[in-house]
């Protein structure tokens, strides 16, 4: 591991090198330059010192994406403390569990999360700090209160002749395996585990991103942050890599509705977009597909005219994302095949990556120019990937991976660690896939989701759901097994149905037609017996994966 550089040294260097560039902006709010970020980091360090935080202590951060969330995270690592990001969409009970389980010394909370919490449910926490203005909401010792109340005075005494570049000197990790982050999985199985991520995993993900995007993403470029930074996908590729590259990151601190996201894309003109499938699928289904009349679809297939039409459609879609885009990287859940194939057909720069919290997160990726429809790319730098199958090209098996990105294990959970990491260092992902001769991975589904027929046939519900989700008036679906029968739970597009004047009885008939159509294109052993209409959207994790365990 001698080739691994210091992650915190990278933070030092990017701040010094991009001192006067814009770094972080709360959309429609405040902007901080890299030098402002450095000052805020230093002030948080003074607060840490004042209340007795030591290297190796845990600092929990829970709130919506914002500039101060990012600053707090950077301040934690560069002090030598361990960051514990917590998804703000977790319930108070989940937050209490994580804070207590991680043994966090301080908790930083946003203005939405803070009022919901009962400090008495976190008896060992020494203080709670509001990320809005870094005011102290709870102090169980006088040291934290004193440090905050005298913060500007203490800062002034430490830097009487102003804070300058040469003062940026951070804690440098002692070895690559040193613990940097404990990230609690949101998971679709209902149980959250504390993933211990070392500095080498953060560095390795950054080294990967630099290798594949370094020529396209430059200092001063803009990025819109949509995904929660408390999730490794958003943290690594909408925050850390862009920050280390000298980019300007814009945070949609309000609830990122489709209208706000679209407006931000037009105004900010991001150089790259990191997204979960649901966001892209909604845009394509709502704004593009309805405009493709049968005549246009027919013309798109013609050699000369079709090329011009496809380019026109692609250009219009490209402009809707700001018109300055290198590519969209989709990940976090399965991407609908029909939508992905259409985007490739018109030549739109989109690709699919694959990862896991346990790998901080990247495992496979391919640039859009090399992507294969239905695949999530090939093993990335510093990682090995194999499929545990007697015939990996034709028979799905579990994806195994090892390398610099892989976690140390689960915090205070040796049993789960032994189950996930084998003696040879392979991480067992729980995902099923095939892998072609070129090394491209094609995910079939989660091993825990796989259904088994009475004849011993394996059924991958994600594949059936993908086809069903392309049917008329279907927003999303979940396939479940009831004894020896398969049933699809479907949440219809009620808004579109109402717009078209379609009543409940008609919608039920449409779903019956969908049932017949989908059964024509799937194997006989996987045929659906019924479709059951759901009145409300399926409950999801923050990365928009359906919590399947609730519906089994």
C-alpha positions as CSV (number, residue, x, y, z in Angstrom):
1,X,0.0,0.0,0.0
2,X,3.0,2.3,-0.4
3,X,1.4,3.8,-3.5
4,X,-1.5,5.3,-1.5
5,X,-1.3,9.0,-0.8
6,X,-2.7,10.8,2.2
7,X,-6.3,11.8,1.8
8,X,-6.1,14.7,4.2
9,X,-3.0,15.9,2.3
10,X,-5.2,16.1,-0.8
11,X,-7.7,18.3,1.2
12,X,-4.8,20.6,2.3
13,X,-3.5,20.9,-1.3
14,X,-6.9,21.6,-2.9
15,X,-7.7,24.4,-0.4
16,X,-4.3,26.1,-1.0
17,X,-4.3,25.6,-4.7
18,X,-7.8,26.9,-5.2
19,X,-7.8,29.6,-2.4
20,X,-9.7,32.3,-4.3
21,X,-12.1,30.0,-6.2
22,X,-15.8,29.5,-5.3
23,X,-16.1,26.2,-3.5
24,X,-19.6,25.7,-1.9
25,X,-22.9,27.4,-2.4
26,X,-26.3,26.9,-0.9
27,X,-28.6,27.3,-3.9
28,X,-30.2,30.8,-3.7
29,X,-28.1,31.4,-0.6
30,X,-24.5,31.9,0.6
31,X,-21.3,31.1,-1.3
32,X,-18.0,30.1,0.3
33,X,-14.6,30.3,-1.5
34,X,-12.0,27.7,-0.7
35,X,-10.3,30.1,1.7
36,X,-13.6,30.6,3.5
37,X,-14.0,26.8,3.9
38,X,-10.5,26.8,5.4
39,X,-11.4,29.4,8.0
40,X,-14.5,27.6,9.0
41,X,-12.6,24.3,9.3
42,X,-10.1,26.0,11.6
43,X,-12.9,27.5,13.8
44,X,-14.5,24.0,14.1
45,X,-11.1,22.6,15.1
46,X,-10.9,25.3,17.8
47,X,-14.3,24.2,19.1
48,X,-13.1,20.5,19.0
49,X,-10.0,21.4,21.0
50,X,-12.0,23.5,23.5
51,X,-14.4,20.8,24.4
52,X,-11.8,18.0,24.5
53,X,-12.4,16.1,21.2
54,X,-9.4,13.9,20.5
55,X,-8.1,12.1,17.5
56,X,-10.2,9.0,17.0
57,X,-13.3,10.4,18.6
58,X,-16.5,10.1,16.6
59,X,-18.4,13.1,15.3
60,X,-22.0,12.5,14.0
61,X,-23.4,14.7,11.3
62,X,-27.1,14.6,10.5
63,X,-28.9,17.1,8.2
64,X,-29.9,18.0,4.7
65,X,-27.1,18.8,2.2
66,X,-25.7,22.2,2.8
67,X,-22.4,24.1,2.8
68,X,-22.0,23.7,6.6
69,X,-22.6,19.9,6.4
70,X,-19.7,19.7,4.0
71,X,-17.5,22.0,6.1
72,X,-18.2,19.9,9.2
73,X,-17.3,16.7,7.5
74,X,-14.0,18.1,6.2
75,X,-13.2,19.6,9.6
76,X,-13.8,16.2,11.3
77,X,-11.4,14.2,9.1
78,X,-8.8,16.9,9.0
79,X,-8.8,17.0,12.8
80,X,-8.2,13.3,13.0
81,X,-11.7,12.5,14.3
82,X,-14.0,9.8,12.7
83,X,-17.0,11.1,10.8
84,X,-20.4,9.4,11.3
85,X,-22.7,10.7,8.6
86,X,-26.4,10.0,9.3
87,X,-29.1,10.3,6.7
88,X,-31.5,13.1,7.7
89,X,-34.4,11.0,6.5
90,X,-33.9,8.4,9.2
91,X,-36.4,8.4,12.1
92,X,-35.4,9.9,15.4
93,X,-35.2,6.4,16.8
94,X,-32.8,5.4,14.1
95,X,-30.7,8.5,14.7
96,X,-30.6,7.7,18.5
97,X,-29.5,4.1,17.7
98,X,-26.7,5.2,15.4
99,X,-25.4,8.0,17.7
100,X,-25.4,5.7,20.7
101,X,-24.0,2.7,18.8
102,X,-21.2,4.7,17.2
103,X,-20.3,6.3,20.6
104,X,-20.3,9.7,19.0
105,X,-19.0,12.5,21.2
106,X,-20.7,15.4,19.4
107,X,-23.7,15.5,17.1
108,X,-24.1,18.2,14.4
109,X,-27.7,18.6,13.2
110,X,-29.6,20.7,10.6
111,X,-32.5,22.9,11.4
112,X,-35.1,20.3,10.3
113,X,-33.6,17.4,12.3
114,X,-32.7,19.3,15.5
115,X,-36.2,20.0,16.8
116,X,-37.2,16.4,16.4
117,X,-34.6,15.0,18.7
118,X,-34.7,14.2,22.4
119,X,-31.2,14.6,23.9
120,X,-32.2,12.3,26.7
121,X,-32.4,9.5,24.2
122,X,-28.6,10.0,23.6
123,X,-27.2,10.0,27.1
124,X,-23.5,9.7,26.2
125,X,-23.4,12.6,23.7
126,X,-21.5,15.6,25.1
127,X,-23.0,18.2,22.9
128,X,-25.3,19.0,20.0
129,X,-24.4,21.7,17.5
130,X,-26.6,23.4,14.9
131,X,-25.1,23.3,11.5
132,X,-27.0,26.5,10.4
133,X,-24.8,28.8,12.5
134,X,-22.8,26.4,14.6
135,X,-24.7,27.5,17.8
136,X,-24.7,25.0,20.7
137,X,-28.1,23.4,21.2
138,X,-26.9,21.1,24.0
139,X,-23.8,21.1,26.1
140,X,-23.2,18.6,28.9
141,X,-20.0,20.4,29.9
142,X,-19.0,24.0,30.1
143,X,-16.1,23.6,27.8
144,X,-18.2,23.4,24.6
145,X,-20.3,26.4,25.6
146,X,-17.1,28.5,26.4
147,X,-15.4,27.5,23.1
148,X,-18.4,28.5,21.0
149,X,-19.1,31.8,22.9
150,X,-15.4,32.8,22.6
151,X,-14.8,31.3,19.2
152,X,-13.9,34.5,17.3
153,X,-11.8,35.7,20.2
154,X,-9.9,32.4,20.2
155,X,-9.5,32.5,16.4
156,X,-8.2,36.0,16.6
157,X,-5.6,35.2,19.2
158,X,-4.4,32.2,17.2
159,X,-4.1,34.2,14.0
160,X,-3.5,37.8,14.9
161,X,-2.2,38.7,11.5
162,X,-5.1,37.0,9.5
163,X,-5.5,33.4,8.5
164,X,-3.4,32.6,5.4
165,X,-2.5,29.7,3.2
166,X,0.5,28.6,5.3
167,X,-1.8,28.0,8.2
168,X,-3.6,25.2,6.4
169,X,-1.9,22.2,8.2
170,X,-4.1,19.3,8.9
171,X,-4.0,16.0,10.7
172,X,-2.3,13.4,8.4
173,X,-3.5,9.8,8.8
174,X,-0.9,7.5,10.2
175,X,-1.5,4.6,7.8
176,X,-4.0,3.8,4.9
177,X,-6.0,1.4,7.0
178,X,-6.8,4.1,9.6
179,X,-10.5,4.5,10.2
180,X,-12.0,7.7,8.6
181,X,-15.7,7.2,8.4
182,X,-18.4,4.9,9.9
183,X,-21.3,5.0,7.4
184,X,-24.5,3.3,8.4
185,X,-26.2,1.6,5.5
186,X,-29.8,2.6,4.7
187,X,-30.4,-0.9,3.4
188,X,-33.6,-2.4,2.0
189,X,-33.6,-5.2,4.5
190,X,-34.4,-3.0,7.5
191,X,-31.2,-3.5,9.4
192,X,-28.6,-0.8,9.4
193,X,-24.9,-1.7,9.9
194,X,-22.0,0.6,10.6
195,X,-19.6,0.3,7.7
196,X,-16.0,1.1,8.7
197,X,-14.3,2.9,5.9
198,X,-10.5,3.5,6.1
199,X,-8.7,6.4,4.5
200,X,-7.4,4.1,1.7
201,X,-11.0,3.5,0.5
202,X,-11.6,7.3,0.3
203,X,-8.3,7.9,-1.5
204,X,-8.9,4.9,-3.9
205,X,-12.3,6.2,-4.9
206,X,-10.8,9.6,-5.6
207,X,-7.9,8.1,-7.6
208,X,-10.5,6.2,-9.7
209,X,-12.5,9.3,-10.4
210,X,-9.5,11.4,-11.3
211,X,-8.4,8.7,-13.7
212,X,-11.7,8.5,-15.6
213,X,-12.9,12.1,-15.2
214,X,-9.7,14.2,-14.6
215,X,-9.6,15.4,-18.3
216,X,-13.3,16.4,-18.3
217,X,-13.7,18.0,-14.8
218,X,-11.6,21.0,-14.1
219,X,-11.1,23.6,-11.4
220,X,-13.9,26.1,-11.5
221,X,-16.5,23.7,-13.1
222,X,-20.0,23.6,-11.5
223,X,-21.7,20.6,-10.0
224,X,-25.2,20.3,-8.5
225,X,-25.5,18.1,-5.4
226,X,-28.8,16.1,-5.4
227,X,-28.0,12.9,-3.5
228,X,-27.6,13.0,0.2
229,X,-23.9,13.4,1.3
230,X,-24.6,11.0,4.2
231,X,-24.8,8.3,1.5
232,X,-21.4,7.2,0.1
233,X,-22.5,7.6,-3.6
234,X,-23.4,11.3,-3.1
235,X,-20.5,11.9,-0.7
236,X,-17.8,10.5,-3.0
237,X,-18.9,11.7,-6.4
238,X,-21.0,14.8,-5.8
239,X,-18.8,16.2,-3.0
240,X,-15.3,14.8,-2.3
241,X,-14.0,14.3,-5.8
242,X,-15.4,17.7,-7.1
243,X,-14.0,19.5,-4.0
244,X,-10.6,17.9,-4.4
245,X,-10.7,19.0,-8.1
246,X,-11.4,22.7,-7.3
247,X,-15.0,22.6,-8.5
248,X,-17.9,24.8,-7.3
249,X,-20.5,22.6,-5.6
250,X,-24.1,23.9,-5.4
251,X,-26.4,22.4,-2.7
252,X,-30.1,22.2,-3.1
253,X,-30.7,22.6,0.6
254,X,-34.4,22.6,0.2
255,X,-36.3,19.5,-0.8
256,X,-35.0,18.9,-4.3
257,X,-38.3,18.7,-6.2
258,X,-38.2,18.0,-10.0
259,X,-38.9,21.7,-10.7
260,X,-36.1,22.9,-8.5
261,X,-33.6,20.3,-9.9
262,X,-34.5,21.4,-13.5
263,X,-34.1,25.1,-12.7
264,X,-30.8,24.4,-11.0
265,X,-29.5,22.5,-14.0
266,X,-30.4,25.3,-16.3
267,X,-28.8,28.0,-14.1
268,X,-25.7,26.1,-12.8
269,X,-24.9,24.2,-16.0
270,X,-23.2,21.2,-14.2
271,X,-20.3,19.5,-15.9
272,X,-21.4,16.1,-14.5
273,X,-24.6,14.7,-13.0
274,X,-24.7,11.9,-10.5
275,X,-28.2,10.5,-10.1
276,X,-30.3,7.6,-9.0
277,X,-32.4,6.0,-11.8
278,X,-35.7,7.3,-10.5
279,X,-34.7,10.9,-11.3
280,X,-33.7,10.2,-14.8
281,X,-36.5,7.8,-15.6
282,X,-39.1,10.4,-14.5
283,X,-37.6,13.1,-16.8
284,X,-37.6,10.7,-19.8
285,X,-41.0,9.3,-19.2
286,X,-42.7,12.6,-18.4
287,X,-40.9,15.0,-20.8
288,X,-39.6,12.9,-23.7
289,X,-41.6,9.8,-24.3
290,X,-45.0,11.7,-24.5
291,X,-43.6,13.8,-27.4
292,X,-42.5,10.7,-29.4
293,X,-45.5,10.1,-31.6
294,X,-45.8,6.8,-33.7
295,X,-44.6,8.8,-36.8
296,X,-41.6,10.2,-35.0
297,X,-40.7,6.7,-33.7
298,X,-41.0,5.3,-37.2
299,X,-38.8,8.1,-38.7
300,X,-36.2,7.6,-36.0
301,X,-35.5,4.1,-37.5
302,X,-34.8,5.4,-41.0
303,X,-31.0,5.7,-41.8
304,X,-30.6,9.4,-42.7
305,X,-33.7,11.1,-41.4
306,X,-33.6,9.0,-38.2
307,X,-30.1,10.2,-37.4
308,X,-31.2,13.9,-37.6
309,X,-34.3,13.3,-35.5
310,X,-32.3,11.4,-32.9
311,X,-29.8,14.2,-32.7
312,X,-32.6,16.8,-32.3
313,X,-34.1,14.8,-29.5
314,X,-30.7,14.4,-27.9
315,X,-29.9,18.1,-28.2
316,X,-33.1,19.1,-26.6
317,X,-32.6,16.7,-23.7
318,X,-29.0,17.8,-23.3
319,X,-30.0,21.4,-23.0
320,X,-32.6,20.5,-20.3
321,X,-29.6,19.3,-18.2
322,X,-27.8,22.6,-18.6
323,X,-26.0,22.1,-21.9
324,X,-22.5,21.7,-20.4
325,X,-22.6,18.1,-19.4
326,X,-19.9,15.5,-19.9
327,X,-22.1,12.6,-18.8
328,X,-24.7,11.4,-16.4
329,X,-23.7,8.6,-14.1
330,X,-26.6,6.5,-12.9
331,X,-26.2,4.2,-9.8
332,X,-27.7,3.2,-6.5
333,X,-30.5,1.0,-8.0
334,X,-31.4,-0.8,-11.2
335,X,-31.8,1.5,-14.3
336,X,-34.9,0.7,-16.4
337,X,-33.7,-1.0,-19.6
338,X,-36.1,0.7,-21.9
339,X,-35.0,4.2,-20.7
340,X,-31.3,3.3,-20.8
341,X,-31.6,1.8,-24.3
342,X,-33.5,4.9,-25.6
343,X,-30.8,7.3,-24.2
344,X,-28.1,5.3,-25.9
345,X,-30.1,5.2,-29.1
346,X,-30.2,9.0,-29.3
347,X,-26.6,9.3,-28.4
348,X,-27.0,10.8,-25.0
349,X,-23.9,10.6,-22.7
350,X,-25.2,8.4,-19.9
351,X,-23.6,5.5,-18.2
352,X,-24.3,3.2,-15.2
353,X,-22.0,2.5,-12.3
354,X,-22.2,-0.1,-9.6
355,X,-21.0,0.1,-6.0
356,X,-21.8,-0.5,-2.3
357,X,-21.4,1.5,0.9
358,X,-18.9,-1.3,1.9
359,X,-16.7,-0.1,-1.0
360,X,-17.0,3.6,-0.5
361,X,-18.7,3.0,-3.0
362,X,-17.3,2.2,-6.5
363,X,-16.9,-1.3,-7.8
364,X,-17.6,-1.1,-11.6
365,X,-17.9,1.6,-14.2
366,X,-17.4,2.4,-17.9
367,X,-17.3,5.7,-19.6
368,X,-20.5,6.4,-21.6
369,X,-18.4,6.0,-24.9
370,X,-17.6,2.4,-23.8
371,X,-20.8,1.5,-22.0
372,X,-23.0,-1.5,-22.9
373,X,-26.7,-1.2,-22.4
374,X,-27.8,-3.3,-19.4
375,X,-24.3,-3.4,-17.9
376,X,-22.8,-1.5,-15.0
377,X,-19.3,-1.5,-16.5
378,X,-16.1,-3.2,-15.6
379,X,-14.0,-3.5,-12.5
380,X,-12.4,-0.1,-11.6
381,X,-8.8,0.6,-10.8
382,X,-7.6,-0.9,-7.5
383,X,-10.4,-3.4,-7.5
384,X,-10.9,-7.0,-8.6
385,X,-14.3,-8.4,-9.5
386,X,-15.5,-12.0,-10.1
387,X,-18.8,-13.8,-10.3
388,X,-19.1,-16.9,-8.1
389,X,-20.7,-19.2,-10.7
390,X,-19.7,-22.4,-12.5
391,X,-20.4,-20.5,-15.8
392,X,-20.1,-16.7,-15.0
393,X,-21.0,-15.7,-18.6
394,X,-24.3,-17.6,-18.6
395,X,-25.3,-18.5,-15.1
396,X,-25.8,-15.8,-12.6
397,X,-23.7,-15.9,-9.4
398,X,-22.8,-13.6,-6.5
399,X,-20.6,-10.7,-7.2
400,X,-17.4,-10.8,-5.2
401,X,-14.9,-8.0,-5.1
402,X,-11.7,-7.1,-3.2
403,X,-9.2,-4.2,-3.3
404,X,-8.4,-0.8,-1.8
405,X,-12.0,0.3,-1.7
406,X,-13.2,-2.5,0.6
407,X,-14.2,-1.7,4.2
408,X,-12.5,-2.8,7.3
409,X,-15.7,-4.5,8.5
410,X,-18.9,-3.6,10.4
411,X,-18.5,-1.6,13.6
412,X,-19.0,-3.8,16.7
413,X,-20.5,-6.6,14.5
414,X,-18.0,-9.3,14.0
415,X,-20.6,-11.9,12.9
416,X,-21.8,-9.6,10.1
417,X,-18.2,-8.9,9.1
418,X,-17.3,-12.6,8.9
419,X,-20.4,-13.1,6.7
420,X,-19.4,-10.3,4.3
421,X,-15.6,-10.6,4.2
422,X,-14.0,-14.0,3.6
423,X,-10.5,-15.1,4.6
424,X,-9.0,-14.0,1.2
425,X,-10.4,-10.5,1.5
426,X,-13.3,-10.9,-1.0
427,X,-16.3,-8.8,-0.1
428,X,-19.5,-10.8,-0.8
429,X,-21.9,-8.2,-2.2
430,X,-25.2,-10.2,-2.1
431,X,-25.8,-9.1,-5.7
432,X,-26.3,-11.6,-8.5
433,X,-24.8,-11.1,-12.0
434,X,-23.2,-12.5,-15.1
435,X,-20.0,-11.2,-16.6
436,X,-19.1,-11.2,-20.3
437,X,-15.8,-12.0,-22.0
438,X,-14.9,-8.3,-21.9
439,X,-15.4,-8.1,-18.2
440,X,-18.7,-6.2,-18.3
441,X,-20.9,-7.0,-15.4
442,X,-24.7,-7.5,-15.9
443,X,-26.6,-7.4,-12.6
444,X,-29.6,-9.8,-12.3
445,X,-30.7,-8.8,-8.8
446,X,-30.1,-9.3,-5.1
447,X,-29.5,-12.8,-3.9
448,X,-31.9,-12.1,-1.0
449,X,-34.6,-11.1,-3.4
450,X,-34.3,-14.1,-5.7
451,X,-37.5,-16.2,-5.7
452,X,-37.6,-20.0,-6.2
453,X,-40.3,-21.9,-8.1
454,X,-41.6,-25.2,-7.0
455,X,-39.7,-26.7,-9.9
456,X,-36.4,-25.2,-8.6
457,X,-36.2,-22.4,-11.2
458,X,-34.6,-19.1,-10.1
459,X,-36.6,-16.0,-10.7
460,X,-35.1,-12.6,-10.4
461,X,-37.9,-10.2,-9.6
462,X,-36.0,-7.1,-10.7
463,X,-36.0,-8.4,-14.3
464,X,-39.8,-8.8,-14.2
465,X,-40.3,-5.5,-12.5
466,X,-38.1,-3.7,-15.1
467,X,-40.4,-5.0,-17.9
468,X,-43.6,-4.2,-16.0
469,X,-42.4,-0.6,-15.2
470,X,-42.3,0.0,-19.0
471,X,-46.0,-0.8,-19.3
472,X,-48.7,2.0,-19.6
473,X,-49.5,3.9,-16.4
474,X,-47.0,1.9,-14.2
475,X,-44.7,4.0,-12.1
476,X,-43.1,1.3,-10.1
477,X,-43.7,-2.3,-9.0
478,X,-42.7,-5.1,-6.6
479,X,-42.9,-8.7,-7.4
480,X,-43.8,-11.0,-4.4
481,X,-44.3,-14.7,-4.0
482,X,-47.3,-16.1,-2.2
483,X,-46.9,-19.8,-1.8
484,X,-46.4,-21.0,-5.4
485,X,-47.8,-18.0,-7.1
486,X,-46.2,-14.7,-8.2
487,X,-48.0,-11.4,-7.8
488,X,-47.0,-7.9,-8.8
489,X,-47.8,-5.0,-6.6
490,X,-48.1,-1.9,-8.8
491,X,-48.2,1.8,-8.0
492,X,-49.9,3.4,-11.0
493,X,-49.3,6.9,-12.5
494,X,-52.4,8.4,-10.9
495,X,-51.5,11.9,-12.1
496,X,-51.3,10.9,-15.7
497,X,-54.5,8.8,-15.4
498,X,-56.4,11.8,-13.9
499,X,-55.0,14.0,-16.7
500,X,-56.4,11.6,-19.3
501,X,-59.7,11.2,-17.5
502,X,-59.1,7.6,-16.7
503,X,-61.2,6.3,-13.8
504,X,-60.4,3.6,-11.3
505,X,-62.3,0.8,-13.2
506,X,-60.5,1.7,-16.4
507,X,-57.2,1.7,-14.7
508,X,-57.8,-1.8,-13.3
509,X,-58.6,-2.9,-16.9
510,X,-55.3,-1.4,-18.2
511,X,-53.4,-3.2,-15.4
512,X,-55.1,-6.5,-16.5
513,X,-53.9,-5.8,-20.1
514,X,-50.4,-5.1,-18.7
515,X,-50.5,-8.4,-16.9
516,X,-51.3,-10.2,-20.2
517,X,-48.6,-8.3,-22.1
518,X,-45.8,-8.9,-19.6
519,X,-46.6,-12.6,-19.3
520,X,-46.1,-12.9,-23.0
521,X,-42.4,-11.8,-22.7
522,X,-41.3,-13.6,-19.6
523,X,-40.6,-17.3,-19.0
524,X,-43.6,-19.4,-18.2
525,X,-42.2,-20.4,-14.8
526,X,-42.1,-16.7,-13.8
527,X,-45.6,-15.8,-15.0
528,X,-47.6,-13.4,-12.8
529,X,-50.9,-14.5,-11.5
530,X,-52.2,-11.1,-10.7
531,X,-51.5,-7.4,-10.4
532,X,-52.6,-5.6,-7.2
533,X,-52.9,-1.8,-7.4
534,X,-51.3,0.1,-4.6
535,X,-52.9,3.4,-3.4
536,X,-49.6,4.9,-2.2
537,X,-46.0,5.0,-3.4
538,X,-43.7,2.2,-2.1
539,X,-41.7,3.3,0.9
540,X,-38.0,3.8,-0.1
541,X,-34.6,4.3,1.3
542,X,-32.9,7.7,0.8
543,X,-31.2,6.5,-2.4
544,X,-34.7,5.6,-3.7
545,X,-34.6,1.8,-3.5
546,X,-37.9,0.3,-2.5
547,X,-37.9,-1.2,1.0
548,X,-38.9,-4.6,-0.4
549,X,-38.9,-6.4,3.0
550,X,-42.1,-4.4,3.9
551,X,-44.0,-6.0,1.1
552,X,-42.9,-9.6,1.1
